[in-house]
């Protein structure tokens, strides 16, 4: 309520003015406040209004003098314009809208205005827009709102959160006036302070409750005090819009908070604003469109979305893509700041939402740093390109490459838990590692399990399977049972593979690294090539022999070979019937070739003896005294050769094909012997 007195002046339209200003001496004016009728505000006074201000869809019927006396902008619009009798002003771009202008107008009329954390940011921006500076009047609205911000809001945790939340509607005015920066730094300072004895989670209380100052938050009586967890500020900052959350986290990083707490806060924010983060399948985002309880419905985040719908994505999907990109950019650089399972779920969503390739690559590198912590369910990321495999095998290949590069550049260090027991409330925060096993061995087991799962896909090519199986060094696998299981699953899902392709597939496995159970299964596996089965049996025999030899050296000079016979017998009896028949045929062929070789050797020795006799007879015939007996010697030699030929022909029709070989024995005996051996 205010009292104005008027001086005598020029009367215009039933109102007294002097030099364009309302005079204050002669008459009194009593203001009873503002009254609203539909979409219009009226001043409760007996003097008719002479100025109409339009703010959005709300109309204000006011007087010129109270406004031009404290607002430089309205003063300039009225008296510096071409129309001296201007009676209407449009303020469509006023920050804070009609609510902020209502408070500013009441302040101009001298009505008491209640400043709160909910209206201070809009009123401060509106005062800046209306140019309500100290040049017009001492103690103007800019001064009063600025003082309230500095001395009341920034000293309170709850008020700082509320003001920063209200700034979402005031871009870019709140940024230019440093409201966002000051609130972010105030929140960061309070979050990094010692939480012992602090009454926390004030944003969970009713907005009507009084807002305690930061100094009052530490005045809790010992009887009522409770142990404050280090994550007490997570829920409060998670209500902020993503760009303001990024500002707060950046300020917290500068203050030096522990990186695992920063990572946990990012996870908490993602779980609240990305409802599809824990879901699988390409329709996860579409399913959330109909979720009425989603925090996106009518949320303030819709105001910052820019761009067209040419990419075919809904508004919610674009907003989620913005959140994913922002979260990737603020991850702490430390290796164990967030668990690998969370990174893989975020990577799944990044691929679905078509996040910027540079950020996806950065996220893949982060996953590669902690790849040994991953689980099989997290690696089963769908491939969203039509016509390809069900799961993104190329993505896992890239993750494995990043892991190997990281292992090569940085020597593996003892594993340390990223989060302590106090963070057990956040899923996936604690990663349990098998004691005494290296990172490469854990990754090898993970890759073998992944290959077993994806091998059932008929579109998975042999090359992709082989490349992923051979990516790790041989030292990473102490046992190839998992790799054998994946190979057998691939052979079962791809029955049309050729013999060459099956052999190529089995080359990625080392038969000497199979356990006794795997050898038993492989010996009975008809899908494996025959050569691989023989290698499995042979390697198992060698391992048994070595084990027996080592056991005999330990126990004494008396070797005990009794386990060897039943073990080999069990292996041979366990082989399929088709393999036994094939093996018997092969042994029969080998024995036949050995017999023929022995026969050819005997005939060759006989022929060689005859040739030596002929040579001696020829030497005798060369002498002049023995010229008469030369014909008889040559005749006897040719008779022996003819007998030999007849004996070869008498062996039967089966050996008829070998007759040319016998005639040619003097030329190529070495080549035939080498081929047999």
ABEGO torsion letter per residue (X at the ends): XBBBBBBBBBBBGGBBBBGGBBBAAABBBBBAEBBBBEABBBBBBABBBABBBBBEABBBBBBAAAAAAABAAAAAAAAABABAABABBBBAABBGEAAAAAAAAAAAAGBBBBBBAAAAAAAAAAAAAAGBBAAABBGBAAAAAAAAAAAAAAABAAAAAAAAAAAAAAOAAAAAAGAAAAAAAAAAAAAABBABGBBBGAAABBAABBBBBAAAAAABBAAABBBBBAAAAAAAAAABBAAAAAAAAAAAAAAGBBAAAAAAAAAAAAAAABAAAABBEAAAAAAAAABAABAABGBAAAAABBEBAAAGBBAAAAAAAAAAAAAAAABBABAAABBAAAAAAAAAAAAAAGBBAAAAAAAAAAAAAAAAABBAAAABBBBABBGBBABBAAAAAAAAAAAAAAAAABBBBBBBBABBAAAAABBGABBBBBBGBBAAAAAAAAAAAAAAAAAABAABBAAAAAAAAAABBAAABABAAAAAAAAAAAAAABAABBAAAAAAAAAABBAAABBAAAAAAAAABAABBAAAAAAAAAAAAAAAAAAAAAAAAAAEABBBAAAAAAAAAAAAAABBAAAAAAAAAAAAAAAAAAAAAAAAAAAAAAAAAAAAAAAAAAAAAABAAAAAAAAAAAAAAAAAAAAAAAAAAAAEAAAAAAAAAAAAAAABAAAAAAAAX
